[in-house]
Amino acid sequence: MNADLLQPLQRSLDGRWAAVRADVRDQMARFAPADPDWSREEYRERVLHLTRELARTGQPHRGFAAEYGGEGDVGGVVTAFQALGYGDLSLLVKAGVQWGLFGGAVQVLGTSRHHDRYLRRIMDGELLGCFAMTETGHGSDVQHLLTTATYDADTREFVIDTPEPGARKDYIGNAARDGEMAVVFAQLVTQGETHGVHAFLVPIRVDGKPAAGVEIGDCGHKAGLNGVDNGRLTFTGVRVPREALLNRFADVAEDGTYSSSIENEGRRFFTMLGTLVRGRISVAGGAGSAAQKALTLAIRYGERRRQFADPATGEETAILDYRVHQRKLLPLLATTYALTYAQDDMVAEMHRLQEPGAAPDEKAQRALEGRAAGVKAASTWHATHTIQTCREACGGAGYLSENHLPALKADTDVFTTFEGDNTVLLQLLAKNLVSDYGRSVSRLSKMELARFLGGQAVGAAAERTGLNRVRVKALDPRSRDAQRALIADRSEHLLAGVARRLRPALKKGADQFGIFNAAQDHLLAAARAHVDTVVFDAFVAGIERADPAVRELLGKVCDLHALSVIERDRAWYLEHGRLTASESRALTAAVNDLCAELRPHARLLVDAFGIPEPWLACPMLADPAVETSTEDPTPALVG
């Protein structure tokens, strides 16, 4: 391993908020992982303790406004959250609920009356809260939640009700044990009229006991994240003052008159939800950190573990030297690098749009929401697959809790469905892409439109005859232009195809649901292909920003990522005439060659993630002659 490359490689990965990552690494290095033998109650108590200790470090304050003791560094706080993914994921999630979801909702949906009263206590961890959006019967379909908040003009209060069992708030972090207040999403009703989903601050505990009219249940033992107290909330005639409405976008006067700066209900709803995009970006980052940790464990183990003798030398071979093992891990490592750069670009854009004083930019915000939906889905699915592959790559050792991989596997599994189910998120992205595509086509002149439609017809005919190919053999599989041409071409083709399939839905009397439902698989494929292009472009841009000393190495990692993506979908490329059979085989050979070339750098590439060593220490990586300390240095977190 070339040690001289470690620091510039880590700087490239750490990006703009390198100092934040360094601070979090330093803090995390002072406490130990959870004991898998703890009871659920012991684990919850520990995570609550760590949450309060984390508040004392000041890291969670970073994203809040300076007038309340923060720094206004939205990107910094999301980066810090992401770095927590190297450690205890229950702490990551509880911190995310407290400061990202609960505190973030108060900050971005509330006004000074909420900020002045609550923000400092939320930042300091004195007021613990929940984000009560999901209902038992309505998860992804937030717009049709059933919980109601009916305004009573006589008492100047909102009355929060759960009208039926399916309206119960479910899976709510911080609810079962520790939360005192919740941001509750409910249908606002005033003067007999419903105005759609709004957010309200509702106390759920008083002096440690459920508030009047609030029923609290415990979700119990989960597949993972058992340090987080997920619970269920039911409201029966719970009264909160008129000022409990988080009123940045809409308000209700004392007499019950409703007003909003955004007249259209649908647009108002999506504007409110759009301000909460930070949650999805944070989950994508946490998943990325978990994938990095799993790969670090598996690759280090693959270098140590030896099996089967080389006939030429008689010495046993490190399992990472076997082609099949390289094939398991190195393409996943390459894609993890690509997603790291895509994540950093997304955080930077979110910071630009949400930092204090930023001018509203609705178009850019919509684009960020779509990108966050797609990258969150790609990152969390990638983490799930990567962690499972790493577990298998470590054999029986990977199945032991002491070696971290089982906890990573269990704790990240839910990432694919919280902060938005991945399948629904990709549909959301696809619909946005189709809408943008339709608008771009509608702006063409008659002559441009005729050329466009003619080009589509020619392309379809070329596919049928096998003449429509991006010739990788001529352009070289390692050509960045050739790689992008293939990845982007698939994205553009799938989007155009799904737009054609959905066009009949625009006709009067069309079965819109039936047409959309029949094209769902196509929609999802188009969205995934679009994310592939976004991630590839982010990786290329990241290489260009990197220290010249590591660009060649990063270029090979990018090649492996790109060719692995193309290889994964080579059936499509063959079916659509983009590749010949011989060119497809050449792709596989190129992937194999890249795995061999990157094998000597595998340890360097994972060490560059900068994961604190205490969070990697485990028996399968330890020298058998050195005893591993079991002392828990948790109290030293703050120093």
DOLUMTOR-673429 format. One record per residue: x, y, z of N, C-alpha, C in turn; residue in three letters. Coordinates in steps of 0.2 Angstrom, whole numbers, plus 5000, padded with zeros to 4 digits. Example, Ala and Ser with C-alpha at 12.3 -4.5 7.8 and 13.67 -1.06 7.14 Angstrom:
2
506649725039506249785039506649845039Ala/506449895035506849955036506450005039Ser/
//
This chain:
639
500449945000500050005000500450065000Met/500350114996500750174996500450225001Asn/500750235007500550275012500550345010Ala/500950365005500950435003500250455000Asp/499850414998499250424995498650435000Leu/498750405006498250405010497850465012Leu/498350515014498050585016497650615010Gln/497950625004497650654999496950624997Pro/496950554997496350514995495850525001Leu/496050535007495550545012495250615011Gln/495750665010495450735009494950735003Arg/495050694998494650704992493950674995Ser/493950614998493350585001492950635006Leu/493350665010493050705015492750775013Asp/493050795007492750855004492650915008Gly/492150955007492151025009492051025017Arg/491750975020491650975027492150925031Trp/492750925028493350885031493450895038Ala/493450965041493550975048492950955052Ala/492350955049491750925053491850845054Val/492050815049492250745049492750725054Arg/493250765054493850755059493550765066Ala/493150815067492950825074492550765076Asp/492050735072491650685074492050625075Val/492550605071492950555071493350555078Arg/493550615080493950625086493450605092Asp/492850625092492350615097492150535097Gln/492050515092491850445091492350395094Met/493050415093493550365095493550355102Ala/493150395106493250395114492750345117Arg/492250315113491750265116491750205112Phe/491450155115491450085112490850065109Ala/490750015105490149995102489749965107Pro/489049955105488549925110488749855111Ala/488549825117488649755119488049725116Asp/488149675112487549635109487149595115Pro/487449595121487049555126486649605130Asp/486649665129486249715133485449705132Trp/485049715137484349705136484149765132Ser/483549765129483249825125483249885130Arg/483049885136483049935140483749965142Glu/484249925143484849945144485149985138Glu/485049955132485249985126484950055125Tyr/484250055126483950125126484250175131Arg/484350155137484650195142485350225139Glu/485750175137486450195134486350245129Arg/485950235124485850285118485550345120Val/485150355125484950415128485450455131Leu/485850415135486450445138486950475133His/487050435127487550465122487250525118Leu/486550525118486250575114486350645118Thr/486250635125486350695129487150715128Arg/487550665129488250685128488450715121Glu/488150695116488250715109488050795109Leu/487450805113487250875113487750925116Ala/488150895121488650935125489250945120Arg/489350905115489950925111489750985106Thr/489151005105488951055101488851035094Gly/489050975092488950955085488250965082Gln/487750945086487050955084486851025083Pro/487151075086486951145086487151175079His/487651145076487951165070487451195064Arg/486951155063486451165058485951215060Gly/485851245066485351295068485651365067Phe/485151405067485351475066485751505071Ala/486251555069486751585074486351615080Ala/485751645079485451685084485251635090Glu/485251575089485051525094485551485096Tyr/486251505094486751475097487051425092Gly/486851425086487051375081487551415076Gly/487751385070488151405066487851415059Glu/487251395058486951395051487251355046Gly/487651305048487951265044487551195042Asp/487151205038486651145037487051085034Val/487451105029487851045026488351015031Gly/488551055036489051025041488650975046Gly/488050995048487750955052487550885049Val/487350885043487150825039487850785038Val/488350815037488950775037489150745043Thr/489050785049489150755055488750695057Ala/488150695055487650645055487850585051Phe/488150595045488350545041488950505044Gln/489350545047489950515050489750465056Ala/489250485060489050445065488850375063Leu/488750365056488650295054489150245054Gly/489750275056490350225057490250195064Tyr/489850225068489750195075489150165076Gly/488850185082488150145084487650175080Asp/487250135076486750165071486150185075Leu/486050155081485450175085485550245087Ser/486250265089486350335091486250385085Leu/486450355079486350395073485650415072Leu/485250365073484450365071484150415077Val/484350405083484050445088484250515087Lys/484850525086485150595084484750625078Ala/484650585073484250605067483550625069Gly/483250585073482550605075482550665079Val/482950675084482950735088483150795085Gln/483750795081483950865078483750865071Trp/483750815067483650815060482850825059Gly/482450775061481750775060481350825065Leu/481350815071481050855076481250925076Phe/481950935077482151005077482151035070Gly/482350995065482251025058481651045056Gly/481051005058480451025057480251095060Ala/480451095066480251165070480651215067Val/481251205065481651265062481351285055Gln/481251235050481051255044480251265042Val/479851235047479151245046478851295051Leu/479251305056478951355061479251425060Gly/479051475064479251545064479551565071Thr/479651625071480051645077479651635084Ser/478951625084478651605090478851535092Arg/478951495087479251425089479951425090His/480351465086481051465087481251485094His/480951545096481151575102480951535108Asp/480451495108480251455113480551385114Arg/480751355108480951285108481651275106Tyr/481851315101482451285097483051275102Leu/483251325106483751315111483751245115Arg/483151235118483051175122483151115117Arg/482851115111482951055107483751045105Ile/484051105104484751095102485151065108Met/484951085114485351065120485150995122Asp/484650965119484450895121483950895127Gly/483750955129483350965135482650945133Glu/482350965127481750945125481750895120Leu/481650835122481650775117481050765113Leu/481050755107480450755103480450705097Gly/479850705094479750655089479450685083Cys/479450645077479250665071478650625069Phe/478050645070477450595070477150605063Ala/477350575058477050585051476750515049Met/477150465049476850395047476250375051Thr/475750345048475150315051475150245049Glu/474850205053474750135052474550115045Thr/474050155043473650145037473950185031Gly/474350235033474650285027475350295029His/475750265025476550275026476750325021Gly/476850305015477150345009476650395007Ser/475950385007475450425005475250475010Asp/475750525011475750575017475150625015Val/474950635009474450685008473750665010Gln/473650595011473050575013473050545020His/473450575024473450555031472750565034Leu/472550525039471950535042471850575049Leu/472450575052472450615059472150685057Thr/471750715062471450785060471650825066Thr/471650895064471750945069471250995067Ala/470750995071470151035070470151105074Thr/470051155071470151225075469451235079Tyr/469551255085468951275089469051345091Asp/468651395087468751465088468551485095Ala/468051455098467851475105468451475110Asp/468851425109469451415114470051435111Thr/470051445104470651465101471151405101Arg/470951345100471351285101471251245095Glu/471751205093471651145089471551085093Phe/471051045090470950975093471150925089Val/471650885092472050835088471650765089Ile/471450735084471150665085471350615080Asp/471350555082471450495078470750465077Thr/470550475071469850455069469650375069Pro/470250345067470150265066470750235068Glu/470750165069471450135070471950145065Pro/471750155059472250155054472650225054Gly/472350275058472650345058473150345064Ala/473250295068473750295073474450305070Arg/474850355074475450365071475950305073Lys/476350285069476650215070477450225068Asp/477850185072478550175071478850235073Tyr/478650285077478850345079479450345083Ile/480050365081480650365085480550415091Gly/480850395097480850435103480150435106Asn/479650405103478950405106478850355112Ala/479150295112478950245117479250265124Ala/479750305124480050315131480250385133Arg/480550415128480950475130480650545127Asp/480250535122479950605119479450635123Gly/479550705124479050745127478550785123Glu/478750795116478350825112478450795105Met/477950805101477950785094477750835089Ala/478050835083477850865077477350825074Val/476750835074476150795072475950825065Val/475950775060475650795054474850775054Phe/474450825052473750805052473350855047Ala/472750835045472350865041472050925045Gln/472250985043471951045046471251065044Leu/470851065049470051085048469951145051Val/469651195048469351255051468751285047Thr/468251305051467651335048467351285043Gln/467451215045467051165041467451145035Gly/468051175034468451155028469051125029Glu/469251075025469951045026470451075021Thr/471051095024471551125020472151085019His/472151025020472650975019473150965025Gly/473650935024474150915029474550975031Val/474550985038474951035041475351005047His/475851035050476151015056476051055062Ala/475951015068475751045074476251025079Phe/476451065084476851045090476351015095Leu/476350955097475950925102476350895108Val/476250915114476550885120476250815120Pro/476650765121476450695122476550665129Ile/477050695133477150675140477150745144Arg/476950735150477050785155477250755162Val/477850775164478150745170478250665169Asp/478450645163478550575161478050535160Gly/477350565161476750525160476450545153Lys/476050505150475650525144475250585145Pro/475250635141474850695141474050675141Ala/473650715143472950695143472750685136Ala/472350625135472150615128472650575123Gly/473250575126473750535122473850465124Val/473850425120473950355121474650335118Glu/475050305122475750285119475850215120Ile/476050185114476250115114476950105112Gly/477250045113477950035112477949985106Asp/478349995101478349955095478749885097Cys/479149885103479449825105480049815102Gly/480249745102480949725099480849725091His/481449755088481449755081482049715078Lys/482049715072482649675069483249705070Ala/483249775071483849805073483649875076Gly/484149915077484049985080483649985087Leu/483849935091483449925097483649975103Asn/484150015101484350075106483850135105Gly/483450125099482950185098482250155100Val/481950205104481250185107480650205102Asp/480550165097480050175092479350155096Asn/478850205095478250195098477650215094Gly/477050205096476450225093476050275097Arg/475750325093475350375096474650375094Leu/474250385098473550395097473250455101Thr/472850495097472650555100471850555101Phe/471650575106470850575107470750645111Thr/470450695106470250755109470850795112Gly/471450785110472050825113472050895110Val/472050945115471951015114472651045114Arg/472851085109473451125109473251195107Val/473651245109473451315107473551325100Pro/473151385097473251395090473951405088Arg/474351435092475051445091475451375090Glu/475151325091475551255090475651245083Ala/475251275078475251265071475951295069Leu/476351255066476951275063476851315056Leu/476851375057476451425052476951465047Asn/477451435045477851465040477551475034Arg/477151425032476751425025476051435026Phe/475751435031475051445032474851455039Ala/474351495041474151515047473351515048Asp/473151515054472451515056472351575061Val/471951625059471751675063471351655069Ala/471351705074470951685080470251665079Glu/469951695073469251675072469151615067Asp/469751585066469751525062469851535054Gly/469951595052470051605045470751585043Thr/470751545038471351515035471751555030Tyr/472351555030472751595025473451565024Ser/473651575018474251545016474651585010Ser/475251585011475651625005475651574999Ser/475451514999475451474993474651444992Ile/474351474987473651464987473451394985Glu/473851364980473651294978473851244984Asn/473351204986473451154991474051104989Glu/474051074983474551024982475251054982Gly/475251114979475951144979476151164986Arg/475751184990475851204997476151145001Arg/475751085000475951025003476651005001Phe/476851004994477450984992478051034994Phe/477851094995478351144997478551125004Thr/478051115008478151095015478551035016Met/478450985012478850925012479550935010Leu/479550975005480250985001480751015006Gly/480451055011480951085016481251035021Thr/480950975021481150915025481650865021Leu/481850885016482250845011482950825015Val/483050865020483650845024483650775027Arg/483050755029483050685032483250625027Gly/483050635020483250585015483950585014Arg/484250645013484950655012485350625018Ile/485150635024485450605030485450535030Ser/484950505028484850435028485350405023Val/485350435017485850415012486550415014Ala/486750465018487350475020487550415025Gly/487050405030487150355035487250285032Gly/486850275027486950205023487650205020Ala/487850255017488550255014489050245019Gly/489050275025489550255030489450185032Ser/488850155033488850085035489150045030Ala/489050055023489350015018490150025018Ala/490350085019491050095020491350055025Gln/491050045031491250015037491249935035Lys/490749915032490649845030491249825026Ala/491349865021491949845016492649855019Leu/492749895024493349905027493449835031Thr/492949815035493049755039493149695034Leu/492749685029492849625024493549625020Ala/493749685018494349685014494949675019Ile/494949705025495449695029495549615031Arg/494949585032494849515034495149475028Tyr/494949495022495149465016495849465015Gly/496249515017496949515017497249465022Glu/496949465028497249425033497049345032Arg/496449335030496249265030496549225024Arg/496849165026497249125020496849065020Arg/496849035014496548975013496748945006Gln/496948875007497148835001497848854999Phe/498248804998498948824996499048834989Ala/499548874987499748884980500248834979Asp/500048794974500448734972501148754970Pro/501248814968501948834966502348854972Ala/502048874977502448894983502348854989Thr/501748824989501548784995501248825001Gly/501248895000500948945005500248955003Glu/499848965009499148975008499049045005Glu/498549055002498349114998497849155002Thr/497949225002497549265005496849265001Ala/496349265004495649255000495549314996Ile/495849374997495649434993496149424987Leu/496549374986496949364980496549324975Asp/496049294977495649254973495149304969Tyr/495149284962494749324958494049334960Arg/493749274962493049274964492949324970Val/493349324975493349364980493349444979His/493849454974493949524971493249544968Gln/492949504964492349514961491749534965Arg/491849494971491249514976491349584979Lys/491949604981492049664985492249724981Leu/492649714976492949774973492549814969Leu/492049784965491549834962491149864967Pro/490949834972490549864977490949924981Leu/491549914981491949964984491950024979Leu/492050014973492050064968491450104968Ala/490850074968490150104968490150144975Thr/490350114980490350154987490750224986Thr/491250224983491650284981491250334977Tyr/490950304972490450344967489950374971Ala/489550334976489050364980489250414985Leu/489850404987490150454992490250524989Thr/490450524982490450594979489750614977Tyr/489350574975488650594974488350624980Ala/488450594986488150614992488450684994Gln/489050694993489350764995489150814990Asp/489050804984488750854979488050874982Asp/487650824984486950834986486950874992Met/487350864997487450895003487550975002Val/488050984997488251044995487651084992Ala/487251054988486751094985486151104990Glu/486051054995485551075000485851125005Met/486451135006486751185010486651255007His/486751255000486651314996485951344997Arg/485451294996484751314996484451325003Leu/484751295008484451305015484851345020Gln/485451365018485851405023485451475024Glu/485551505030485251565032485351615027Pro/484751655025484851705020484751685013Gly/484751615012484751595005484051615002Ala/484151644996483551664992483151594990Ala/482451604990482051544988482251524981Pro/482251464979482351444972481951374971Asp/481351384969480851324969481151274964Glu/481351294958481551254953482151204956Lys/482651244959483251204961483051154967Ala/482551184971482351144977481951074974Gln/481551084969481251024966481750974963Arg/482251004960482750964957483150924963Ala/483250954968483650924974483150874977Leu/482550884978482050834980482050774976Glu/482050774969482150724965482750684966Gly/483350724966483950694967484050654973Arg/483750684979483850654985483450594985Ala/482850594982482450524982482850474978Ala/483150484973483450434969484150414972Gly/484550454975485150434978485050404985Val/484450424988484350384995484150314993Lys/483750304988483550234986484150194984Ala/484550224979485150194977485650174983Ala/485750224987486250214993486050164998Ser/485450164999485150115004485150045002Thr/484950034995484949974992485649944992Trp/486049994990486749974989487049954996His/486949985001487149965008486949905010Ala/486249885009485949825010486349765007Thr/486449775000486749724996487549714998His/487849774999488549775001488649735008Thr/488249755013488349725019488249655019Ile/487749625016487649555015488249525012Gln/488449555006489049525003489649525007Thr/489749575011490349575016490249525021Cys/489649515023489549465028489749395026Arg/489549375020489649315016490449305015Glu/490749365013491449365012491849345018Ala/491549355024491949345030491749275033Cys/491349235029491149175032490849165039Gly/491049115043490749115049490949175054Gly/491549205053491749255057491249315056Ala/491049325050490549375048489849375051Gly/489749305054489049295057489049305064Tyr/489649315067489749335074489649405076Leu/489149415081489049485083489649525085Ser/490149495088490749525090491149555084Glu/490949535078491349565072490949615068Asn/490449645071490049705069489649695063His/489749645059489349645053488649625054Leu/488449585058487749565060487349635062Pro/487649675066487349735068487249785063Ala/487749785058487649835052487149805048Leu/487049745047486549715043485849725046Lys/485749715052485149725055484949795056Ala/485449845058485249915059485049955053Asp/485349935047485249965041484749945037Thr/484449885038483949855034483349905033Asp/483149935038482549975038482650045034Val/483350055033483450115029483150115022Phe/483050055019482650055013481950075013Thr/481650075019480950095019480750155023Thr/481250185027481050245031481350305028Phe/481050365030481150425026480950415018Glu/480450375017480250355011480450285008Gly/479950245007480050185004480450194997Asp/480950154996481350164990480950154983Asn/480550104983480150104977479650164976Thr/479350184981478950244980479350304978Val/479950314981480450364980480650364972Leu/480750304970480950304963480350324958Leu/479750304960479250324956479150404956Gln/479250434962479250504963479750534958Leu/480350514958480850534954480650534947Leu/480450474945480250454938479650504936Ala/479150514940478650564938478950634937Lys/479350654941479650724940480050724933Asn/480450664932480850664926480350664920Leu/479850634920479350634914479050694913Val/478850734919478550794918479050844915Ser/479750844917480250884915480350874907Asp/480350804906480350784899479850814894Tyr/479250814897478650834893478650914892Gly/478950944897478951024896479451034891Arg/480051004891480551014887480351004880Ser/479950944879479750934872479250984870Val/478851004874478251054872478551124870Ser/479151134872479451204871479851194864Arg/479851144861480151134854479751174849Leu/480051194844479651224838479451164834Ser/478951184829478751134825479251094821Lys/479751134819480251104815480751054820Met/480851084826481251044830480850984833Glu/480250984834479850934836479850874830Leu/479750904824479750854819480450814818Ala/480950854819481650814819481650764825Arg/481450794831481450744837481050684836Phe/480450694833480050634832480350584827Leu/480550614822480950574817481550544819Gly/481850574823482450544826482250484831Gly/481750484834481450434838481250374834Gln/480950384829480750334824481350294821Ala/481850334819482450304816482750264821Val/482850294827483150254833482850184834Gly/482150184834481750124835481950074830Ala/481950104823482050054818482750024818Ala/483250074820483950044821484049994826Ala/483650004831483649954837483449884834Glu/482949884830482649824827483149784823Arg/483549824819484049804814484749794817Thr/484849814824485449804827485949854825Gly/485749904821486249954819486350014824Leu/486050014829486050074834486550054840Asn/487150064839487650044844488150104846Arg/488250104852488850144855489350094855Val/489850104850490350054849490950054854Arg/490850014860491350014865492049994863Val/491949944858492649914856493049964852Lys/492750004848493050064845493250114850Ala/492850134855493050184859493450174865Leu/493550104867493850084872493450084879Asp/493350024882492950024888493250064894Pro/493850084894494050134899494050204897Arg/493750214891493650284889493050314893Ser/493250374896492650404900492050424896Arg/492250444890491750464886491250404884Asp/491550354882491250294880490750264886Ala/491050274892490650254898490050294899Gln/490150364899489550404900489050394894Arg/489350384888488850384882488350324884Ala/488650264886488250204887487750214893Leu/488050244898487650254904487050304903Ile/487250364900486750414899486250394893Ala/486450354888486050334883485450294886Asp/485650244890485150204893484650244897Arg/484850294901484450334904483950374900Ser/484250404895483850444890483350404886Glu/483550344884483050294880482550274885His/482650254891482150234895481650284897Leu/481850344898481450404899480950424893Leu/481250424888480850434882480350384881Ala/480550314882480050264881479450264886Gly/479650284892479050284897478650344896Val/478950404893478550454892478050444886Ala/478250404881477750384876477250334879Arg/477450294883476950244886476350284890Arg/476650334893476150374898475750424894Leu/475950444888475650494884474850484883Arg/474650424882473850414882473450434888Pro/473850434894473450454900473250534900Ala/473550564895473350634894472650644891Leu/472450594887471850604883471250604888Lys/470750644886470150644890469750574891Lys/469650564897469250494898469750434899Gly/470350444898470850394899470850364906Ala/471050294906471150264912471850284915Asp/471850334918472550364920472850314925Gln/472550284930472850244935473050174931Phe/472650144927472850084923473450094919Gly/473450154915474050164911474650174915Ile/474650214921475250224925475450154928Phe/474950114931475050054934475450004930Asn/475250004923475549954918476249974917Ala/476450044918477150064916477550074922Ala/477350044928477750054934478450024933Gln/478549964931479149934930479649984926Asp/479350004920479750054916479950114919His/479450144923479650204927480250194932Leu/480150134936480750124940481450114937Leu/481350074931482050064927482250134925Ala/481850184923482050244920482350284926Ala/482050284932482350324938483050294940Ala/483050224940483750194942484250214937Arg/484050214931484550234925484750304926Ala/484350354928484450424929484950424935His/484850394940485250394946485950374944Val/486050324940486650294938487050354934Asp/486750394930487050444927487250504932Thr/486850514936486950574941487650544945Val/487650484948488150464952488850464948Val/488750434942489350434938489650504937Phe/489250554935489450624934489750654940Asp/489450634946489750664952490450634954Ala/490550564952491250534953491750574948Phe/491550584942492050614938492250684940Val/491750724942491850784945492250784951Ala/492150734955492550724961493350714960Gly/493450674955494150654953494450724950Ile/494050764947494350824944494550874950Glu/494250864956494350914961494950884966Arg/495050814965495550784969496250804968Ala/496650794973497450804972497650764966Asp/498050794962498350754956498650694958Pro/498950684964499350624965498850564966Ala/498150574967497750514967497250514961Val/497350554957496850554951496850484947Arg/497450464946497550404942497250344945Glu/497350334952497050284956496250294956Leu/496050354957495350364957495050354950Leu/495350364945495150354938495050274937Gly/495450234940495350164939494750144943Lys/494650174949494050154953493450174950Val/493450234946492850254942492750214937Cys/493250184933493150144928492850074930Asp/493050054936492749994939492050004940Leu/491850054943491150074945490750074938His/490950114933490650124927490450064923Ala/491050024923490949964919490549904923Leu/490549914929490149864933489349884932Ser/489249944932488549974931488349944924Val/488749954919488549934912488549854912Ile/488949824915488949754915488349724918Glu/488149754923487449734927486849744922Arg/486849784918486349794913486449774906Asp/486949734905487149714898486649684894Arg/486149644898485549614894485249674890Ala/485149734894484749784890485149814884Trp/485849814886486249844880486249794874Tyr/486249734876486249684870485549684867Leu/485049684871484349684868484249744863Glu/484549804865484349864862484949884857His/485349834855485849844850486349894852Gly/486449914858487049954860487749914860Arg/487649854862488249814862488249754858Leu/488749724855488749654852488949604858Thr/488849544856489049494861489849494863Ala/490249514858490949514859491149574863Ser/490749634862490849694866490649684873Glu/490149644874489849624881490449584884Ser/490649534881491249494884491849534886Arg/491949584882492549634883492449674889Ala/491849694891491649724897491849684903Leu/491649624903491749574908492549564909Thr/492949564904493649554904493949614907Ala/493649674905493949734908493849744915Ala/493249724918493049724925493549674928Val/493649614926494149574929494849604929Asn/495049634924495749664924495749724929Asp/495249764930495249814935495249784942Leu/494949734943494949704950495649684951Cys/496049654947496749634948497149694949Ala/497049744945497449814946497349844952Glu/496749844955496549874961496649834967Leu/496749774966496949724972497449754977Arg/498049774974498549804978498349864982Pro/497849894980497649964983497049954987His/496849894988496149884992496149914999Ala/496749895002496749915009496849995010Arg/497250025005497250095005496550125004Leu/496250104999495550124997495050125003Leu/495050075007494650075013494850115019Val/495550115020495850155025495650235024Asp/495650255018495450325016494750345019Ala/494350295020493750315023493850355030Phe/494350335033494550365040494050345045Gly/493850285045493450255051493850255057Ile/493650275063494050275069494150195071Pro/494750185072494950115074494550075079Glu/494350115084493950075090493350055087Pro/493050075081492450055079492550005073Trp/493149985072493349925068493649865072Leu/493849885078494249835082493749775083Ala/493949715081493549655083493949595082Cys/493749535085494149475085494449455078Pro/494049455073494249435067494849475063Met/494949535066495449575063496049575068Leu/495949545074496449555080497049505079Ala/497549525081498149475082497949435088Asp/497949365087497749325092498149325099Pro/498749355098499149365104498949425108Ala/498549475106498349535109497649525111Val/497549535118496849535121496549605119Glu/495849595117495449655116495149685122Thr/495249745124494949775130494149775129Ser/493849755135493149755135492849815139Thr/493349855141493049915145492749965141Glu/492149995143491750035140491950115142Asp/492250145137492450215139491950265138Pro/491350245138490750295136490850365140Thr/490950355147490950425150491450475148Pro/491950455144492450495142492250525135Ala/491650525133491450545126491650625125Leu/491450665130491650735130492350755132Val/492650705136493250725138493250755145Gly/
//
